[in-house]
Each structure stands twice: as C-alpha cells, then as structure tokens.
Amino acid sequence: MRDDKIPAFSLTEQVAALRPELEDAWHRVLDSGQYILGPEVEAFEQEVQSLLGVPAVGVPMVRMLCSWPCRPFTSGPATRW
C-alpha cells in the first residue's frame, strides 16, 4: 500500500512573497482609522476596474472577486450570494 499524501492547500509561499506589501496595506488601514470604505477600498476598486476594463466596481463585485477562489469548496443555499 502506498503512503503518498496529497499536500494540504497552503498559501504560505504566496503570502511570504507578498508579506511586505500586505503589511504595508494593513498599517495604512490601521493608521487611517478607516476600516470600512476608506481610501484602501477605493484604491482596490480602481485597480480592479482597470484590470477588468469596467467603468465601475461596487461592493457586490468586490465580494464576488474576494470569494471567487473559495467557490469550488462551497455549495448549497447558505453559500449562494
């Protein structure tokens, strides 16, 4: 019997590569005191707009983009948007 194991899903390497950028963003949010719809959210929306080539991105679009990578792991009425 083989004892090959499938490695667990881990973002450790990806997060390590982005750690300085993520920490800078985290500190900007903490320093501004604007945790909801502050300048960081506006900058994120503008970045997504230019990436997708759309005129506007709102909260539903941001929610979809943030949860999209998890969609294969969820199903059923409680997880539908």
Backbone as numpy.savetxt, mean C-alpha at the origin, in Angstrom:
# Nx Ny Nz CAx CAy CAz Cx Cy Cz
9.78 -40.01 1.57 8.93 -38.83 1.57 9.82 -37.58 1.57
9.54 -36.67 0.67 10.32 -35.44 0.57 9.92 -34.46 1.64
10.87 -33.72 2.11 10.61 -32.73 3.16 10.80 -31.31 2.62
10.46 -31.13 1.33 10.57 -29.80 0.75 9.46 -28.93 1.31
9.84 -27.75 1.72 8.85 -26.82 2.26 8.73 -25.62 1.35
7.53 -25.17 1.19 7.29 -23.95 0.43 7.50 -22.80 1.40
8.37 -21.86 1.06 8.63 -20.76 1.99 7.38 -19.90 2.18
7.23 -19.41 3.39 6.10 -18.52 3.70 6.28 -17.21 2.93
5.17 -16.58 2.64 5.18 -15.28 1.96 5.83 -14.26 2.88
6.84 -13.59 2.40 7.55 -12.61 3.23 7.96 -11.41 2.38
7.76 -10.24 2.93 8.16 -9.01 2.25 9.42 -8.42 2.87
10.12 -9.21 3.68 11.28 -8.72 4.41 12.31 -8.06 3.51
12.67 -8.72 2.42 13.68 -8.15 1.52 13.18 -6.88 0.84
11.93 -6.88 0.40 11.37 -5.71 -0.26 11.30 -4.53 0.71
10.87 -4.80 1.94 10.77 -3.73 2.94 12.16 -3.21 3.29
13.13 -4.10 3.39 14.50 -3.67 3.71 15.02 -2.70 2.65
14.71 -2.98 1.40 15.16 -2.11 0.31 14.49 -0.74 0.37
13.25 -0.71 0.86 12.48 0.54 0.91 12.51 1.21 2.28
13.15 0.58 3.27 13.09 1.07 4.65 13.39 2.56 4.80
14.48 3.09 4.23 14.73 4.52 4.41 13.59 5.41 3.88
13.07 5.06 2.71 11.97 5.84 2.14 10.71 5.73 2.99
10.40 4.52 3.47 9.23 4.32 4.32 9.36 5.06 5.65
10.55 5.01 6.23 10.76 5.71 7.51 10.67 7.22 7.34
11.21 7.73 6.23 11.09 9.17 5.96 9.63 9.59 5.85
8.85 8.80 5.11 7.42 9.12 4.97 6.71 9.04 6.31
7.02 8.03 7.09 6.41 7.87 8.42 6.72 9.08 9.30
7.96 9.53 9.28 8.34 10.68 10.10 7.68 11.97 9.60
7.52 12.11 8.28 6.83 13.29 7.76 5.39 13.33 8.25
4.72 12.18 8.25 3.33 12.11 8.73 3.28 12.44 10.22
4.15 11.82 11.00 4.16 12.09 12.45 4.47 13.55 12.74
5.44 14.11 12.05 5.82 15.50 12.30 4.73 16.48 11.90
3.97 16.15 10.85 2.91 17.07 10.40 1.69 17.00 11.29
1.46 15.85 11.93 0.26 15.67 12.76 -1.00 15.47 11.93
-0.86 15.37 10.62 -2.01 15.16 9.74 -2.04 13.70 9.32
-2.85 12.92 10.03 -2.89 11.47 9.81 -3.95 11.07 8.80
-4.89 11.96 8.53 -5.97 11.66 7.59 -6.03 12.76 6.54
-5.93 12.37 5.28 -6.04 13.28 4.14 -5.07 14.45 4.22
-3.87 14.20 4.69 -2.84 15.23 4.76 -2.05 15.31 3.47
-0.93 16.01 3.51 -0.13 16.20 2.30 0.46 14.89 1.76
0.70 13.92 2.61 1.23 12.64 2.14 0.20 11.89 1.30
-1.05 11.94 1.71 -2.12 11.29 0.94 -2.28 12.00 -0.40
-2.23 13.32 -0.37 -2.36 14.08 -1.62 -1.21 13.74 -2.58
0.00 13.66 -2.05 1.15 13.30 -2.89 1.01 11.89 -3.45
0.52 10.97 -2.61 0.29 9.60 -3.07 -0.74 9.56 -4.19
-1.84 10.30 -4.02 -2.88 10.33 -5.04 -2.34 10.89 -6.35
-1.53 11.95 -6.27 -0.97 12.54 -7.49 -0.02 11.57 -8.18
0.74 10.84 -7.39 1.66 9.85 -7.97 0.89 8.75 -8.68
-0.20 8.29 -8.07 -1.03 7.24 -8.68 -1.70 7.79 -9.93
-2.17 9.04 -9.89 -2.79 9.65 -11.07 -1.83 9.64 -12.24
-0.61 10.06 -12.01 0.33 10.11 -13.14 0.75 8.71 -13.58
0.85 7.79 -12.64 1.21 6.41 -12.98 0.13 5.76 -13.85
-1.14 5.98 -13.48 -2.26 5.37 -14.20 -2.74 6.21 -15.37
-2.34 7.47 -15.41 -2.79 8.35 -16.48 -4.25 8.71 -16.38
-4.73 8.89 -15.15 -6.13 9.25 -14.93 -6.20 10.65 -14.33
-7.33 11.37 -14.54 -7.42 12.74 -14.06 -7.60 12.87 -12.54
-8.18 11.87 -11.90 -8.43 12.00 -10.46 -8.44 10.63 -9.80
-7.95 10.61 -8.60 -7.96 9.39 -7.79 -8.55 9.77 -6.45
-9.59 9.05 -6.03 -10.22 9.34 -4.74 -10.01 8.21 -3.76
-10.61 8.35 -2.61 -10.46 7.36 -1.54 -10.82 5.95 -2.00
-11.95 5.73 -2.73 -12.25 4.35 -3.17 -11.14 3.76 -4.04
-10.55 4.58 -4.91 -9.47 4.09 -5.78 -8.25 3.74 -4.95
-7.91 4.59 -3.98 -6.75 4.32 -3.11 -6.99 3.04 -2.32
-8.20 2.88 -1.81 -8.53 1.66 -1.05 -8.37 0.42 -1.93
-8.83 0.53 -3.17 -8.72 -0.60 -4.07 -7.25 -0.92 -4.35
-6.46 0.10 -4.63 -5.05 -0.12 -4.95 -4.29 -0.71 -3.77
-4.62 -0.26 -2.56 -3.91 -0.76 -1.38 -4.32 -2.19 -1.03
-5.55 -2.57 -1.32 -6.01 -3.91 -0.96 -5.87 -4.90 -2.11
-5.59 -4.41 -3.31 -5.53 -5.27 -4.49 -4.55 -6.43 -4.33
-3.34 -6.23 -3.79 -2.42 -7.37 -3.65 -2.96 -8.47 -2.74
-3.88 -8.16 -1.85 -4.42 -9.15 -0.91 -5.65 -9.87 -1.46
-6.20 -9.41 -2.57 -7.44 -9.99 -3.10 -7.41 -11.50 -3.31
-6.30 -12.08 -3.79 -6.33 -13.54 -3.98 -6.48 -14.32 -2.68
-6.20 -13.65 -1.54 -6.26 -14.33 -0.26 -7.58 -14.10 0.47
-8.48 -13.36 -0.14 -9.75 -13.05 0.51 -10.90 -13.43 -0.41
-12.01 -13.75 0.18 -13.21 -14.03 -0.63 -14.42 -13.95 0.27
-15.57 -13.92 -0.33 -16.81 -13.92 0.42 -17.35 -12.51 0.61
-18.61 -12.42 1.05 -19.28 -11.13 1.15 -18.62 -10.17 2.13
-18.00 -10.68 3.18 -17.39 -9.79 4.18 -16.16 -9.07 3.63
-15.57 -9.58 2.56 -14.37 -8.98 2.02 -14.61 -8.22 0.73
-15.83 -8.14 0.29 -16.13 -7.40 -0.95 -16.23 -5.92 -0.63
-15.91 -5.09 -1.60 -15.95 -3.66 -1.39 -17.28 -3.19 -1.82
